[in-house]
Amino acid sequence: MAGYIAIAAAAAVVCLVAIFAARRHYEKRVKETYRHLLETLDRALSGKRGDVRFDESMDAALTERLNRLLRAYDVNHDAAGQERDAMKTLISDISHQIRTPLANIMLYSDLLREKEAEGKGAALAGRIRSQSEKLDFFMKELVRTSYIQQEMISMSPSMTDVEEIVDMACQMVELAAMKKNITILRNSGDERCCADSRWTAEALGNVLDNAVKYSDEGASVQVETVPYESFVCIRVRDFGPGIREDEQGKIFQRFYRSDDVRDKPGFGIGLYLVREILGKQGGYVKVESEPGKGTTMKLFLPRYEELAGGNGPERYL
């Protein structure tokens, strides 16, 4: 009797060990499967997808469906990229076809105004010029709005001189500043940052455009570069009307316009574009303002490639 009990006990122990071993093996397989699936998804999210293969039938069925899903994603992603490129080309072509004759109209109106120095002809030429400038402004805003909504603004950050960015941005507002006799005081130094120079200049140009637009005639706008440990700050200060505290958190929203500036031209996308361009490069923007004392906009750009993602694949807004 005792022998049977011993045999039964031994069999029970063997069964428990077998069950425990089978459970450990199953858990190991499940963890291994999950690990491979997570690796596959991580590669897919980073754009470096590769098929995963398993011998086990259940795992193979699961991963086969995952691979089919990822292949479908690749097809849709490629199609979306082609559509985006086609739309980008179309918008550029339309912009060029409209702005070229518009520039000619503005030129002819200037020539007519010079020829008709006095009288009704000069007044009409001035009106043509004024309306042409408005149309040119709205065309530029329309193109920028389309680029944002279609997610067609691509950026490739690289190490560049901050002075180069400031130069390009100041050139964008040079004519507007001259018309109002506004002086742009620069102190940009020799700092370097990791940014897409073209789009970062566009962002800084938007900030400078606002500074010129809301400043009085004969005023000045200050542009200064301040280096920090991880970022370079481009600080733009104007002495305009300033921004109320309750408005400061809203000015970076798309299409937002304060009631205080409804009489000024614009669609309310300039500062939104600034925030998006900087954010996609690992930077950010801050505002300091007080009504009646002007506004200071601070654009922070990474000083190192590691903070901006380096020269990786293009990123779209």
C-alpha positions in Angstrom: 0.0 0.0 0.0 2.8 2.3 1.0 4.4 1.6 -2.4 1.3 2.7 -4.3 1.2 5.9 -2.3 4.8 6.6 -3.1 4.3 5.9 -6.8 1.2 8.2 -6.8 3.1 10.9 -5.0 6.0 10.7 -7.5 3.6 10.8 -10.4 1.9 13.8 -9.0 5.2 15.6 -8.6 6.2 14.7 -12.1 2.8 16.0 -13.4 3.3 19.2 -11.5 6.8 19.7 -12.8 5.6 18.9 -16.3 2.7 21.4 -16.0 5.1 24.0 -14.6 7.6 23.4 -17.4 4.9 23.6 -20.0 3.6 26.8 -18.5 7.0 28.3 -18.5 7.5 27.3 -22.1 4.2 28.8 -23.1 4.9 32.0 -21.3 8.3 32.2 -23.0 6.7 31.7 -26.4 4.1 34.3 -25.7 6.7 36.8 -24.5 8.9 36.1 -27.5 5.9 36.5 -29.9 5.0 39.8 -28.2 8.6 41.0 -28.3 8.9 40.3 -32.1 5.5 42.0 -32.7 6.6 45.1 -30.8 9.8 45.2 -32.7 7.9 45.0 -36.0 5.6 47.8 -34.9 8.5 49.9 -33.8 10.2 49.5 -37.1 7.0 50.3 -38.9 6.5 53.5 -36.9 10.1 54.5 -37.6 9.8 53.8 -41.4 12.2 50.8 -41.3 9.7 47.9 -41.6 10.7 44.3 -42.3 8.7 41.1 -42.4 8.8 38.9 -39.3 8.7 35.1 -39.7 7.8 32.4 -37.2 7.6 28.6 -37.7 4.7 28.1 -35.3 1.4 28.0 -37.0 -0.5 30.3 -34.6 2.4 32.8 -34.6 2.7 32.6 -38.3 -1.0 33.3 -38.8 -0.8 36.3 -36.5 2.3 37.8 -38.0 1.1 37.2 -41.6 -1.9 39.3 -40.9 0.3 41.9 -39.3 2.6 42.0 -42.4 -0.5 42.3 -44.7 -1.7 45.2 -42.6 1.8 46.9 -42.8 2.0 46.3 -46.6 -1.4 48.0 -47.0 -0.2 50.8 -44.9 2.9 51.2 -47.1 0.7 51.4 -50.2 -1.6 54.0 -48.6 1.4 56.0 -47.3 3.1 56.0 -50.7 -0.2 57.1 -52.4 -0.7 59.9 -49.8 2.9 61.0 -50.5 2.3 61.1 -54.2 -1.0 63.1 -53.8 0.8 65.5 -51.4 3.6 66.1 -54.0 1.1 66.6 -56.8 -0.9 69.1 -54.7 2.3 70.9 -53.7 3.3 71.2 -57.4 -0.2 72.4 -58.3 -0.3 75.1 -55.6 3.2 76.3 -56.6 2.2 76.5 -60.3 -1.0 78.4 -59.5 0.9 80.8 -57.3 3.4 81.4 -60.0 0.9 81.9 -62.7 -1.0 84.5 -60.6 1.8 86.3 -59.0 3.8 86.9 -62.2 1.1 89.0 -63.9 0.4 90.6 -60.6 4.0 91.7 -60.3 3.7 93.2 -63.8 0.5 95.1 -62.8 2.3 96.6 -59.8 5.3 97.6 -62.0 3.1 99.2 -64.6 1.1 101.1 -62.0 4.4 102.5 -60.6 5.4 103.6 -64.1 2.1 105.1 -64.7 2.2 107.0 -61.4 5.7 108.4 -62.3 4.4 109.5 -65.7 1.3 111.0 -64.3 2.9 112.8 -61.4 -0.3 114.8 -60.7 -3.9 114.6 -61.5 -6.5 111.8 -61.7 -4.1 109.4 -63.5 -1.7 109.4 -60.6 -4.5 108.8 -58.1 -5.8 105.9 -60.1 -2.4 104.4 -60.5 -1.9 104.6 -56.7 -5.2 102.8 -56.2 -4.2 100.1 -58.6 -0.9 99.6 -56.7 -2.7 99.5 -53.4 -5.2 96.9 -54.5 -2.4 94.9 -56.2 -0.5 94.8 -52.9 -3.5 93.5 -51.1 -4.1 90.8 -53.7 -0.4 89.8 -53.4 -0.7 89.6 -49.6 -3.8 87.5 -49.7 -2.2 85.2 -52.3 0.8 84.6 -50.1 -1.5 83.9 -47.1 -3.6 81.5 -49.2 -0.6 79.5 -50.3 0.7 79.3 -46.7 -2.7 78.2 -45.4 -2.9 75.5 -48.1 0.5 74.2 -47.2 -0.5 73.9 -43.6 -3.8 72.3 -44.2 -2.3 69.8 -46.7 0.6 69.0 -44.4 3.1 69.9 -47.1 5.7 71.8 -45.2 8.8 69.5 -45.1 11.8 70.3 -42.9 15.3 68.9 -42.7 17.2 70.4 -39.8 21.0 70.8 -40.1 23.7 72.9 -38.3 23.5 76.5 -39.6 24.5 80.0 -38.5 21.8 82.0 -36.7 23.1 85.1 -38.5 22.1 83.5 -41.8 18.5 82.9 -40.6 18.3 86.5 -39.2 19.6 87.9 -42.6 16.9 86.0 -44.6 14.1 87.0 -42.2 15.1 90.7 -42.2 15.1 90.8 -46.0 11.5 89.6 -45.9 10.4 92.6 -44.0 12.9 95.2 -45.3 10.4 96.9 -47.7 7.6 97.1 -45.1 10.0 98.5 -42.5 11.2 101.2 -45.0 7.7 102.3 -45.7 7.1 103.0 -42.0 10.6 104.3 -41.4 11.2 101.6 -38.9 14.7 100.6 -37.9 15.6 97.0 -37.2 18.4 96.9 -34.7 20.4 93.6 -34.9 22.7 91.9 -32.5 22.7 88.2 -33.6 26.3 87.3 -32.9 28.0 84.1 -34.3 25.9 81.4 -32.7 24.9 78.2 -34.5 21.8 76.1 -34.2 20.3 72.9 -35.7 17.4 74.0 -37.8 16.0 74.1 -41.3 17.3 77.6 -42.3 14.6 78.3 -44.9 11.5 77.5 -42.8 13.1 78.9 -39.6 13.7 82.2 -41.5 10.0 82.0 -42.5 9.0 81.7 -38.8 11.3 84.6 -37.8 10.0 86.6 -40.7 6.5 86.2 -39.5 7.5 87.5 -36.0 9.3 90.4 -37.6 6.4 91.1 -39.8 4.1 91.4 -36.8 6.6 93.6 -35.0 6.7 96.0 -38.0 3.0 95.8 -38.6 2.0 96.8 -35.1 4.8 99.4 -34.5 4.3 103.1 -35.0 6.1 104.9 -37.8 9.7 105.8 -37.0 9.9 103.2 -34.2 12.5 100.5 -33.8 12.5 96.7 -33.6 15.3 94.9 -31.8 16.6 91.4 -32.8 19.0 89.8 -30.4 20.5 86.3 -30.1 20.9 84.9 -26.6 22.8 81.5 -26.2 21.8 79.0 -23.5 23.2 75.6 -22.7 20.9 73.6 -25.0 19.2 76.3 -27.0 19.8 79.5 -28.9 17.1 82.1 -28.3 16.3 84.7 -31.0 14.6 87.5 -29.2 12.5 90.0 -31.1 11.2 93.1 -29.2 8.9 95.8 -30.5 7.4 98.8 -28.8 3.9 98.5 -30.2 0.6 98.3 -28.3 1.4 95.0 -26.6 -0.9 92.0 -26.0 -3.3 91.5 -23.1 -2.4 88.6 -20.8 -5.7 86.8 -21.5 -4.8 86.9 -25.2 -1.3 85.6 -25.0 -2.3 82.0 -24.7 -4.5 82.2 -27.8 -2.3 84.0 -30.4 -0.6 80.8 -31.5 -3.9 79.1 -32.4 -4.6 78.7 -36.0 -6.8 81.5 -37.5 -7.1 83.2 -34.2 -7.2 87.0 -34.4 -7.7 89.4 -31.5 -10.5 92.0 -31.7 -7.9 94.6 -31.0 -6.2 94.0 -34.4 -9.2 93.4 -36.7 -8.3 96.5 -38.7 -4.9 95.0 -39.7 -4.5 92.6 -42.7 -4.0 88.9 -42.0 -5.6 85.5 -41.5 -4.2 84.6 -38.1 -1.9 81.8 -39.2 1.5 83.5 -38.9 2.2 82.7 -35.2 0.6 79.3 -35.5 3.1 78.6 -38.3 5.9 79.9 -36.0 5.0 77.4 -33.3 4.6 74.5 -35.7 7.9 75.1 -37.5 9.8 75.4 -34.2 8.1 72.5 -32.6 8.9 70.1 -35.5 12.6 71.0 -35.0 12.7 70.4 -31.2 12.3 74.2 -30.5 9.6 76.3 -29.0 8.3 79.9 -28.8 7.4 82.1 -25.8 5.8 85.6 -25.6 6.3 88.4 -23.1 4.0 91.4 -23.4 2.3 94.1 -21.5 -0.3 96.5 -23.0 1.2 99.8 -23.9 4.8 98.6 -23.5 5.4 96.4 -26.5 5.9 92.7 -27.1 9.0 90.4 -26.9 8.8 87.1 -28.8 11.4 84.5 -28.0 12.2 81.7 -30.5 14.2 78.9 -29.0 16.2 76.6 -31.4 18.3 73.5 -30.5 22.1 74.0 -30.4 22.8 70.4 -31.2 21.6 67.8 -33.7 20.6 65.4 -31.0 17.9 67.8 -29.7 16.5 68.4 -33.2 16.6 64.9 -34.6 19.7 65.6 -36.7 19.5 65.1 -40.4 16.9 62.4 -40.3 14.0 61.9 -42.7 11.9 64.9 -43.6 9.1 65.7 -41.3 5.8 67.1 -42.3 3.5 69.5 -40.5 
